């Protein structure tokens, strides 16, 4: 039986991970996430920084 007073997700942990910024392993700067569209129309998220 599940407890009724307990949340299924840990909201504090989700908020902490969302606020934490991702840093580049090469230069240490902030990594920017951009939406890249290929010539055939396929979309994907790319992480852009110093080119590494």
N, C-alpha and C positions, 0 to 999 in steps of 0.2 A: 504494500500500500504506500502510495506517495503522500508526503506531508502536504497539507493544504496551505500552510502559511509560507512555504518556501518557493522562491522563484525558480523557474527552470533554467534561466540564464544568469550568469554573474555579470550584472550591469556595470559594476565598478571596474572589473577587469577589462570589459569591452571598451569603456570610456578611456581607461589608461592606455591601452594599446592603440587606440585611435589618435590620441593626443601625442604619442611618441613619434618623432620623426625618424625616417630611415636615413642613415648616413652612408656615403660611398666608402667602400673598403680600400680604394686606392688613394683618394685625395682627402677624404673626411668631410666633404661638403654635402649639403642636403641633396637627396636624389629626387628628381622631378618625374612624375608619372604623367605621360602624355598618351593620347589616343592616336594611333598610327593606322592609316587606311592604305592598303596595298592597291596596286593598279587594277586588280580583279575585284575590288570592292570588299575584301575581307578586313574586318576591324580587329585590332588587338591593342592592349595596353602595353606600353613600353616604359622602362625605367631609364631615364636619360641623366647622365652626369658628365664626367670627363672623357667619355668615349671608351672606357675600359670594359 
